[in-house]
Amino acid sequence: MSLPINQVVNVSVEQSAAGATKRDMSVIAIFTDETGSDFYNDNSRYVVVTSADDVANRFGANSRVYQAAKSLFAARPKLKTALIAKYVKNEFTLAATQSKLLGSYASTSYVTYKQIDNGYFSFMLNGKTIQVSGLSFTTVSSLKEVATIINEAIADAMNNKGTFYYDETGVRFAIQSSASVSDTLGYVFDEALNGTYIGEMLNLVDGKATILPGADALTLKAESISQAMTALENQYQNWYGAYFATILTDSELLEAHDWVVSANMKVLGYTETRSDNIEYIDSNILKKLAKKNSGRLMVQYNNTGDEFAGIEMMAIALSTVWTGANTAKTVKFKQQTSVTSDDKITMIEATKCKRLGINYYTDYAGVNMLAEGTMLGGTFIDITTGLDAFTDALQVQLFNTLQGSPSKIAQTDEDQEVLLASAKVIGEQFRNNKFLATGQWTSADVGSLSYGDKLESGYYFYSDSFDTQDISDRNSRKMMPIMCALKLAGAGHSVDVVVKYNI
């Protein structure tokens, strides 16, 4: 027998460290005080949705949160996901819920069931076996009729203490106990009775179905705006934008704004429908917030009845793909698909909106477009979102460099260059997406970059030598601080043309 080759050459594979991931800066949380099927317990704070239909299925097609979701997913390019977050505006009691066995998507056609005249299956209820047999589906013309036949048989088997039904919205079958919230249901299984076993066709077997235990009635206490937002942040942090589907009072809008400002890189969207609130007067809450100029609140004025116009504008702003080429964008000039253009906005109203930093959707020479693409107070939306995206990307990049190095990053000038080189990857990324560009530096000196210098790359990272580091920072194992200078590419919003002629 040959000796193993690893006695001469021994190769081992070193596992690479799993790094942190960047935040998804496109995720918007829609806060609602409406009760959906996913909020029937005290701990559930949010649900992830991928379409307006998802929201309709959970909260109903007449809900305000569905109307908001329709506007959000109408934005182009379309966002992939959003959060629906719970906001308990007023105290209310959740009714008791019964235990339920919920199947997965019912892919078997009713035509297949029509061939069965003696179907059966069994399941457990409170530790006892319930047998359902003698099922004939030869006359059915839909899955709902399949469920009706099974329900009649289950009513007898469970002494009218349970229900079998077809969920048309979820396209699935379910068994629900109606006796007590403490009832325990088990998966469907095959007891080898006479006839045709249909448990797997129903998708109510282990591996295909979900057991939902019953719950007693629960009273949820009213919470403030900031409590609702903090509760979501405590459970899930990967969201960036916030919008309230419920109608906010001025004090609630102020509270939401102040929470967002104090949070770690969040923005807030709002739709203003009151014409008085574009006035530059002290009683106007939007003037008060504009004077704060936080750069964290984007407002759209609308007087055509589209009270969720602001969330589509927010979706447009946050849909930027920062890792792409030439993908950075301004919100001005963009078109909305769920909002009616307000062609009655006068120059006076437009000027009032512009003074406060309020956006509006109107037409210029027959072309519908958003104007002016600013946060309340005047900061351009793309500056806030771009700097947030850059900050997050740089933070994650440097963390992964420190954490993912197979050997330590030493406190030396040589290894400081490793961090600087890593940071430049993000600089190049944001130059590539056109958020940064070549330009003249017109701010205080940074390292060797002086006022008036041409910043060719659009970014500059600088660190002092470790020779200047004090003992305390060295003992704390701190690397040298990195100074960063960015030249934003800006965006052209207007142009003046001078025509000269002679005769």
FENPEBEL-V791120 format. One record per residue. RES is the residue in three letters. SS is DSSP state (~ for helix, > for strand, _ for the rest). PHI is phi in degrees with one decimal (999 if undefined). OMEGA is omega as a letter, one per 40 degrees, with the letter a starting at -180 (* if undefined). Layout:
# FENPEBEL-V791120
((RES & SS & PHI & OMEGA) (RES & SS & PHI & OMEGA))
This chain:
# FENPEBEL-V791120
((MET & _ & 999 & a) (SER & _ & -71.7 & i) (LEU & _ & -78.5 & a) (PRO & _ & -65.9 & a) (ILE & ~ & -66.0 & a) (ASN & ~ & -69.4 & i) (GLN & ~ & -72.1 & i) (VAL & _ & -104.3 & i) (VAL & _ & -124.2 & a) (ASN & _ & -111.7 & a) (VAL & _ & -104.1 & i) (SER & _ & -123.5 & a) (VAL & _ & -101.3 & i) (GLU & _ & -89.7 & a) (GLN & _ & -71.4 & i) (SER & _ & -78.4 & a) (ALA & _ & -70.5 & i) (ALA & _ & -79.3 & a) (GLY & _ & -88.4 & i) (ALA & _ & -73.1 & i) (THR & _ & -110.5 & i) (LYS & _ & -70.9 & i) (ARG & _ & -68.7 & i) (ASP & _ & -85.2 & a) (MET & _ & -78.9 & i) (SER & _ & -102.3 & a) (VAL & _ & -82.3 & i) (ILE & > & -111.0 & i) (ALA & > & -98.8 & i) (ILE & > & -96.6 & i) (PHE & > & -86.2 & a) (THR & > & -138.2 & i) (ASP & _ & -96.7 & i) (GLU & _ & -86.3 & a) (THR & _ & -96.2 & i) (GLY & _ & -104.3 & a) (SER & ~ & -64.2 & a) (ASP & ~ & -89.7 & a) (PHE & ~ & -106.3 & a) (TYR & _ & -87.9 & i) (ASN & _ & -158.4 & a) (ASP & _ & -71.3 & a) (ASN & _ & -91.4 & a) (SER & _ & -75.5 & a) (ARG & _ & -110.9 & a) (TYR & > & -157.7 & i) (VAL & > & -140.0 & i) (VAL & > & -90.0 & i) (VAL & > & -126.2 & a) (THR & _ & -119.4 & i) (SER & _ & -161.4 & i) (ALA & ~ & -65.7 & i) (ASP & ~ & -62.3 & i) (ASP & ~ & -56.9 & a) (VAL & ~ & -70.1 & i) (ALA & ~ & -61.6 & a) (ASN & ~ & -65.0 & a) (ARG & ~ & -93.7 & a) (PHE & ~ & -118.2 & i) (GLY & _ & 95.5 & a) (ALA & _ & -75.1 & i) (ASN & _ & -99.2 & a) (SER & _ & -79.0 & i) (ARG & ~ & -67.9 & a) (VAL & ~ & -66.5 & i) (TYR & ~ & -67.3 & i) (GLN & ~ & -62.7 & i) (ALA & ~ & -65.4 & a) (ALA & ~ & -65.3 & i) (LYS & ~ & -60.1 & i) (SER & ~ & -67.5 & i) (LEU & ~ & -61.8 & a) (PHE & ~ & -79.3 & i) (ALA & ~ & -80.7 & a) (ALA & _ & -64.0 & i) (ARG & _ & -123.3 & e) (PRO & _ & -69.4 & a) (LYS & _ & -76.8 & i) (LEU & _ & -70.8 & a) (LYS & _ & -79.1 & a) (THR & _ & -142.3 & i) (ALA & > & -149.6 & i) (LEU & > & -111.3 & i) (ILE & > & -106.5 & a) (ALA & > & -110.3 & a) (LYS & > & -83.0 & i) (TYR & _ & -134.4 & a) (VAL & _ & -85.7 & a) (LYS & _ & -71.6 & i) (ASN & _ & -128.6 & i) (GLU & _ & -60.8 & i) (PHE & > & -151.8 & a) (THR & > & -110.3 & i) (LEU & > & -81.4 & i) (ALA & _ & -65.0 & i) (ALA & _ & -62.4 & i) (THR & > & -117.0 & a) (GLN & _ & -89.0 & i) (SER & _ & -64.9 & a) (LYS & > & -146.7 & i) (LEU & > & -110.0 & a) (LEU & > & -109.0 & a) (GLY & > & -80.1 & i) (SER & _ & -89.3 & a) (TYR & _ & -49.4 & a) (ALA & _ & -83.3 & a) (SER & _ & -91.5 & a) (THR & _ & -80.1 & a) (SER & _ & -71.2 & i) (TYR & ~ & -61.2 & i) (VAL & ~ & -61.0 & i) (THR & ~ & -66.2 & i) (TYR & ~ & -66.3 & a) (LYS & _ & -59.6 & a) (GLN & _ & -84.8 & a) (ILE & _ & -105.7 & i) (ASP & _ & -120.1 & i) (ASN & _ & -151.9 & a) (GLY & > & -80.0 & i) (TYR & > & -156.2 & i) (PHE & > & -166.1 & i) (SER & > & -132.9 & i) (PHE & > & -153.2 & a) (MET & > & -102.0 & i) (LEU & > & -133.5 & a) (ASN & _ & 53.6 & i) (GLY & _ & 83.0 & i) (LYS & > & -109.5 & a) (THR & > & -81.3 & i) (ILE & > & -109.2 & i) (GLN & > & -103.3 & i) (VAL & > & -122.0 & a) (SER & > & -142.5 & i) (GLY & > & 68.4 & a) (LEU & > & -86.4 & i) (SER & _ & -115.6 & a) (PHE & _ & -115.5 & a) (THR & _ & -65.1 & a) (THR & _ & -108.5 & a) (VAL & _ & -73.3 & i) (SER & _ & -131.4 & i) (SER & _ & -165.0 & i) (LEU & ~ & -69.1 & i) (LYS & ~ & -63.9 & i) (GLU & ~ & -70.3 & i) (VAL & ~ & -59.6 & a) (ALA & ~ & -63.7 & i) (THR & ~ & -61.6 & i) (ILE & ~ & -64.3 & a) (ILE & ~ & -66.6 & a) (ASN & ~ & -62.4 & i) (GLU & ~ & -62.7 & i) (ALA & ~ & -71.6 & a) (ILE & ~ & -67.8 & i) (ALA & ~ & -58.3 & i) (ASP & ~ & -69.9 & a) (ALA & ~ & -67.8 & a) (MET & _ & -105.3 & i) (ASN & _ & 54.9 & i) (ASN & _ & 60.4 & i) (LYS & _ & -109.9 & i) (GLY & > & -157.5 & a) (THR & > & -135.8 & i) (PHE & > & -114.1 & a) (TYR & > & -146.5 & i) (TYR & > & -108.6 & i) (ASP & > & -87.1 & a) (GLU & _ & -67.8 & i) (THR & _ & -68.3 & a) (GLY & _ & -86.7 & a) (VAL & _ & 52.3 & a) (ARG & > & -159.1 & i) (PHE & > & -97.1 & i) (ALA & > & -152.3 & i) (ILE & > & -115.9 & a) (GLN & > & -129.1 & i) (SER & > & -80.1 & a) (SER & _ & -121.1 & a) (ALA & _ & -88.3 & a) (SER & _ & -151.1 & i) (VAL & _ & -67.8 & a) (SER & _ & -89.0 & i) (ASP & _ & -60.1 & i) (THR & _ & -118.7 & i) (LEU & > & -99.1 & i) (GLY & _ & -115.9 & a) (TYR & _ & -68.3 & i) (VAL & _ & -71.8 & i) (PHE & > & -145.3 & a) (ASP & _ & -102.1 & i) (GLU & _ & -97.4 & i) (ALA & _ & 57.9 & i) (LEU & _ & -80.8 & i) (ASN & _ & -74.1 & i) (GLY & _ & 119.0 & a) (THR & > & -110.7 & i) (TYR & > & -74.4 & a) (ILE & _ & -118.2 & a) (GLY & ~ & -57.6 & a) (GLU & ~ & -72.6 & i) (MET & ~ & -65.0 & a) (LEU & ~ & -79.3 & a) (ASN & _ & 58.1 & i) (LEU & _ & -110.9 & a) (VAL & _ & -93.3 & i) (ASP & > & -59.2 & a) (GLY & _ & 101.1 & i) (LYS & _ & -120.8 & a) (ALA & > & -120.6 & i) (THR & > & -126.0 & i) (ILE & > & -93.8 & i) (LEU & > & -109.6 & a) (PRO & _ & -68.7 & i) (GLY & _ & -72.2 & a) (ALA & > & -143.5 & i) (ASP & _ & -70.9 & i) (ALA & _ & -58.2 & a) (LEU & > & -134.8 & i) (THR & > & -97.7 & i) (LEU & > & -100.2 & a) (LYS & _ & -79.2 & i) (ALA & _ & -62.1 & a) (GLU & _ & -131.1 & i) (SER & _ & -82.6 & i) (ILE & ~ & -56.5 & a) (SER & ~ & -66.1 & i) (GLN & ~ & -65.5 & i) (ALA & ~ & -65.0 & a) (MET & ~ & -70.4 & i) (THR & ~ & -67.3 & i) (ALA & ~ & -62.1 & i) (LEU & ~ & -66.5 & a) (GLU & ~ & -62.2 & i) (ASN & ~ & -68.3 & a) (GLN & ~ & -91.0 & a) (TYR & _ & -153.0 & a) (GLN & _ & -105.4 & a) (ASN & _ & -84.0 & i) (TRP & _ & -138.6 & a) (TYR & _ & -122.9 & a) (GLY & > & -99.5 & i) (ALA & > & -128.4 & i) (TYR & > & -147.5 & a) (PHE & > & -105.0 & i) (ALA & _ & -76.7 & i) (THR & _ & -77.5 & i) (ILE & _ & -75.1 & a) (LEU & _ & -98.4 & i) (THR & _ & -77.0 & i) (ASP & ~ & -60.0 & a) (SER & ~ & -68.4 & i) (GLU & ~ & -70.3 & i) (LEU & ~ & -63.4 & i) (LEU & ~ & -61.7 & a) (GLU & ~ & -64.3 & i) (ALA & ~ & -63.3 & i) (HIS & ~ & -60.7 & a) (ASP & ~ & -65.3 & i) (TRP & ~ & -65.8 & a) (VAL & ~ & -62.3 & a) (VAL & ~ & -62.4 & a) (SER & ~ & -84.1 & a) (ALA & _ & -81.4 & a) (ASN & _ & -87.3 & i) (MET & _ & 53.6 & i) (LYS & _ & -131.3 & i) (VAL & > & -132.6 & a) (LEU & > & -124.4 & i) (GLY & > & -112.8 & a) (TYR & > & -155.4 & i) (THR & > & -109.7 & i) (GLU & > & -102.5 & a) (THR & _ & -110.9 & a) (ARG & _ & -94.1 & a) (SER & ~ & -65.6 & i) (ASP & ~ & -65.1 & a) (ASN & ~ & -88.4 & i) (ILE & ~ & -104.9 & i) (GLU & _ & -82.1 & a) (TYR & _ & -88.6 & a) (ILE & _ & -128.6 & a) (ASP & _ & -64.1 & a) (SER & _ & -76.7 & a) (ASN & _ & -81.5 & a) (ILE & ~ & -61.3 & a) (LEU & ~ & -71.2 & i) (LYS & ~ & -67.6 & i) (LYS & ~ & -59.7 & a) (LEU & ~ & -72.7 & i) (ALA & ~ & -64.7 & i) (LYS & ~ & -65.7 & i) (LYS & ~ & -71.5 & i) (ASN & _ & 47.4 & a) (SER & _ & -74.4 & a) (GLY & _ & 71.1 & a) (ARG & _ & -120.8 & a) (LEU & > & -125.0 & i) (MET & > & -104.7 & a) (VAL & > & -121.1 & i) (GLN & > & -118.1 & i) (TYR & > & -87.1 & i) (ASN & _ & -146.7 & i) (ASN & _ & -123.3 & i) (THR & _ & -109.7 & i) (GLY & _ & 97.4 & i) (ASP & _ & -91.7 & a) (GLU & _ & -76.4 & i) (PHE & _ & -117.2 & i) (ALA & ~ & -60.1 & a) (GLY & ~ & -62.5 & a) (ILE & ~ & -76.9 & i) (GLU & ~ & -69.9 & i) (MET & ~ & -60.9 & i) (MET & ~ & -62.5 & i) (ALA & ~ & -62.4 & i) (ILE & ~ & -62.0 & a) (ALA & ~ & -65.8 & a) (LEU & ~ & -91.2 & a) (SER & _ & -84.0 & a) (THR & _ & -62.2 & i) (VAL & _ & -95.2 & a) (TRP & _ & -74.9 & i) (THR & _ & -91.2 & a) (GLY & _ & -89.5 & i) (ALA & _ & -100.1 & i) (ASN & _ & 56.6 & a) (THR & _ & -104.1 & i) (ALA & _ & -62.8 & a) (LYS & _ & -145.9 & i) (THR & _ & -97.1 & a) (VAL & _ & -81.5 & i) (LYS & _ & -60.8 & i) (PHE & _ & 81.8 & a) (LYS & _ & -74.5 & a) (GLN & _ & -108.6 & i) (GLN & _ & -108.2 & a) (THR & _ & -97.8 & a) (SER & _ & -102.5 & a) (VAL & _ & -114.9 & i) (THR & _ & -81.9 & i) (SER & _ & -63.5 & i) (ASP & _ & -93.1 & a) (ASP & _ & -79.6 & i) (LYS & _ & -97.5 & i) (ILE & _ & -64.7 & a) (THR & _ & -89.5 & i) (MET & ~ & -63.1 & i) (ILE & ~ & -64.4 & i) (GLU & ~ & -64.7 & i) (ALA & ~ & -61.1 & i) (THR & ~ & -66.3 & i) (LYS & ~ & -62.6 & i) (CYS & ~ & -62.7 & a) (LYS & ~ & -63.6 & a) (ARG & ~ & -62.2 & a) (LEU & ~ & -90.5 & a) (GLY & _ & 84.8 & i) (ILE & _ & -93.9 & i) (ASN & > & -89.9 & i) (TYR & > & -150.7 & a) (TYR & > & -119.0 & a) (THR & > & -142.2 & i) (ASP & > & -123.2 & i) (TYR & > & -114.7 & a) (ALA & _ & 54.6 & i) (GLY & _ & 87.4 & i) (VAL & > & -103.4 & i) (ASN & > & -73.0 & i) (MET & > & -165.6 & i) (LEU & > & -80.6 & i) (ALA & > & -142.9 & e) (GLU & _ & -109.9 & a) (GLY & _ & 75.0 & a) (THR & > & -120.6 & i) (MET & _ & -75.7 & i) (LEU & _ & -59.2 & a) (GLY & _ & 109.0 & i) (GLY & _ & 116.5 & i) (THR & _ & -65.1 & a) (PHE & > & -69.3 & a) (ILE & ~ & -56.8 & a) (ASP & ~ & -68.5 & i) (ILE & ~ & -70.2 & i) (THR & ~ & -62.0 & a) (THR & ~ & -67.4 & i) (GLY & ~ & -68.0 & i) (LEU & ~ & -66.3 & i) (ASP & ~ & -63.3 & i) (ALA & ~ & -64.1 & i) (PHE & ~ & -64.2 & a) (THR & ~ & -59.3 & a) (ASP & ~ & -64.0 & a) (ALA & ~ & -63.3 & a) (LEU & ~ & -67.3 & i) (GLN & ~ & -60.8 & a) (VAL & ~ & -67.0 & a) (GLN & ~ & -60.4 & a) (LEU & ~ & -72.5 & i) (PHE & ~ & -61.5 & a) (ASN & ~ & -65.7 & i) (THR & ~ & -66.8 & i) (LEU & ~ & -68.7 & a) (GLN & ~ & -77.1 & a) (GLY & ~ & -92.8 & a) (SER & _ & -69.7 & i) (PRO & _ & -64.5 & i) (SER & _ & -115.8 & a) (LYS & _ & -69.9 & i) (ILE & _ & -87.7 & a) (ALA & _ & -76.9 & i) (GLN & _ & -84.3 & i) (THR & _ & -133.5 & i) (ASP & ~ & -60.7 & a) (GLU & ~ & -63.8 & a) (ASP & ~ & -78.8 & i) (GLN & ~ & -62.0 & i) (GLU & ~ & -64.6 & i) (VAL & ~ & -62.6 & i) (LEU & ~ & -66.9 & i) (LEU & ~ & -63.6 & i) (ALA & ~ & -65.8 & i) (SER & ~ & -66.1 & i) (ALA & ~ & -63.9 & a) (LYS & ~ & -64.4 & i) (VAL & ~ & -60.1 & i) (ILE & ~ & -72.3 & i) (GLY & ~ & -58.3 & i) (GLU & ~ & -66.1 & i) (GLN & ~ & -61.8 & a) (PHE & ~ & -83.8 & i) (ARG & ~ & -74.4 & a) (ASN & ~ & -67.9 & i) (ASN & _ & -82.8 & i) (LYS & _ & 79.5 & i) (PHE & _ & -79.3 & i) (LEU & > & -111.7 & i) (ALA & _ & -160.0 & i) (THR & _ & -60.6 & i) (GLY & > & -175.4 & a) (GLN & > & -85.6 & i) (TRP & _ & -81.3 & a) (THR & _ & -123.9 & i) (SER & _ & -132.3 & a) (ALA & _ & -63.1 & a) (ASP & _ & -63.5 & i) (VAL & > & -131.7 & a) (GLY & _ & 57.2 & i) (SER & _ & -91.0 & i) (LEU & > & -88.5 & a) (SER & _ & -114.2 & i) (TYR & _ & -54.2 & i) (GLY & _ & 93.9 & i) (ASP & _ & -69.0 & i) (LYS & > & -85.8 & i) (LEU & > & -94.3 & a) (GLU & _ & -62.5 & a) (SER & _ & -82.9 & a) (GLY & _ & 88.9 & i) (TYR & > & -148.6 & i) (TYR & > & -154.3 & i) (PHE & > & -114.1 & a) (TYR & > & -142.5 & i) (SER & _ & -135.0 & i) (ASP & _ & -74.9 & i) (SER & _ & -74.0 & i) (PHE & ~ & -65.0 & i) (ASP & ~ & -62.6 & a) (THR & ~ & -96.6 & a) (GLN & _ & -79.5 & i) (ASP & _ & -81.5 & a) (ILE & ~ & -64.9 & a) (SER & ~ & -60.5 & a) (ASP & ~ & -66.8 & i) (ARG & ~ & -66.8 & i) (ASN & ~ & -66.9 & i) (SER & _ & -84.7 & i) (ARG & _ & 60.0 & i) (LYS & _ & -89.3 & i) (MET & _ & -77.8 & i) (MET & _ & -69.3 & i) (PRO & _ & -59.1 & i) (ILE & _ & -105.9 & i) (MET & > & -92.7 & a) (CYS & > & -128.6 & i) (ALA & > & -116.4 & a) (LEU & > & -121.5 & i) (LYS & _ & -107.6 & a) (LEU & > & -71.4 & a) (ALA & _ & -73.1 & a) (GLY & _ & 68.3 & i) (ALA & _ & -158.7 & i) (GLY & _ & -76.1 & i) (HIS & _ & -107.9 & a) (SER & _ & -159.7 & i) (VAL & _ & -151.3 & i) (ASP & _ & -101.2 & i) (VAL & _ & -122.3 & i) (VAL & _ & -108.8 & a) (VAL & _ & -105.1 & i) (LYS & _ & -110.5 & i) (TYR & _ & -147.2 & i) (ASN & _ & -140.2 & a) (ILE & _ & -114.1 & *))
